[in-house]
């Protein structure tokens, strides 16, 4: 998973389908675990390369979300494909995550919120 540290406060992760999806999110979780709660960045997950989700993927996404919520940080999922969006709607996860159309919109939304 390519990770772009866009700034000290924003990390962008490019995700793709299994088997790398689980490995990539696992690596991201381990990376977050090694940082102190006060030093976690906001995270943008670019889901453009993901065509399906399984229960393990959903659990990992929820774990990342909870880690960031506990640290007062934000998570954006962007470029979500229709197949994945359907899973989000059916499971009710559309109410737990914030979505944007692309990375640029995610960056802008995070920067606007920081400025407020």
C-alpha positions in Angstrom: 0.0 0.0 0.0 1.5 3.3 -1.0 1.3 5.7 1.9 1.7 9.3 1.3 2.5 11.5 4.3 0.9 14.6 2.8 1.7 16.6 5.9 2.5 15.9 9.6 -1.2 15.8 10.2 -2.5 14.0 7.2 -1.7 10.5 5.8 -3.1 9.2 2.5 -3.3 5.4 2.0 -4.0 3.9 -1.5 -5.9 0.6 -1.0 -6.5 -2.3 -3.4 -8.4 -5.6 -3.3 -7.6 -8.7 -1.3 -5.2 -10.1 -0.5 -3.4 -6.9 -0.1 -6.3 -5.0 1.4 -6.1 -6.9 4.7 -2.4 -6.8 4.8 -2.3 -3.0 4.0 -4.9 -2.2 6.7 -3.1 -4.4 9.1 0.2 -2.5 8.5 -1.7 0.8 8.9 -3.1 -0.4 12.2 0.3 -1.5 13.4 1.8 1.9 12.4 -0.9 3.7 14.3 -0.4 1.5 17.3 3.3 2.5 17.5 2.4 6.2 17.6 1.2 7.9 20.7 -2.5 8.7 20.8 -1.7 12.4 20.6 0.5 12.0 17.5 -2.0 10.2 15.2 -2.7 11.9 11.9 -6.0 12.4 10.1 -6.2 9.6 7.5 -7.6 9.5 4.0 -8.2 6.0 2.6 -8.4 6.0 -1.2 -10.8 3.1 -1.9 -10.6 3.5 -5.7 -8.9 0.1 -6.1 -11.3 -1.8 -3.8 -14.1 -3.7 -5.6 -15.5 -5.7 -2.6 -15.4 -5.9 1.2 -15.5 -8.9 3.5 -16.3 -9.0 7.2 -12.6 -8.9 8.1 -12.1 -5.8 6.0 -15.0 -4.1 7.7 -13.7 -5.0 11.1 -10.3 -3.5 10.2 -11.9 -0.3 8.8 -13.9 0.0 12.1 -10.7 -0.5 14.1 -8.9 2.3 12.2 -11.9 4.5 12.7 -12.1 3.9 16.4 -8.4 4.5 16.9 -8.7 7.9 15.2 -11.9 8.8 17.1 -10.2 8.0 20.4 -7.4 10.3 19.4 -9.7 13.1 18.2 -8.6 12.6 14.6 -10.6 12.2 11.4 -10.9 9.5 8.8 -12.2 10.0 5.2 -12.9 7.2 2.7 -12.8 8.4 -0.9 -13.4 7.1 -4.4 -15.6 4.3 -3.1 -16.9 2.1 -6.0 -20.5 1.2 -6.4 -20.0 -2.4 -5.2 -18.4 -1.2 -2.0 -20.9 1.6 -1.5 -23.7 -1.0 -1.7 -22.0 -3.0 1.2 -21.7 0.2 3.2 -25.4 1.0 2.7 -26.7 -2.5 3.4 -24.6 -2.8 6.6 -25.4 0.8 7.8 -21.7 1.7 7.7 -22.5 4.8 5.6 -23.5 6.4 9.0 -20.1 5.6 10.6 -17.7 6.8 8.0 -17.3 10.1 6.1 -17.1 9.8 2.4 -15.8 12.1 -0.4 -15.5 11.7 -4.1 -11.7 11.9 -4.4 -8.5 12.6 -2.5 -8.5 16.3 -3.3 -11.9 16.7 -1.8 -10.9 14.8 1.3 -7.8 17.0 1.7 -9.9 20.1 1.3 -12.5 18.9 3.8 -9.9 18.1 6.4 -8.1 21.4 6.0 -11.4 23.4 6.3 -12.3 21.5 9.5 -8.9 22.3 10.9 -9.3 26.0 10.1 -12.6 26.2 12.0 
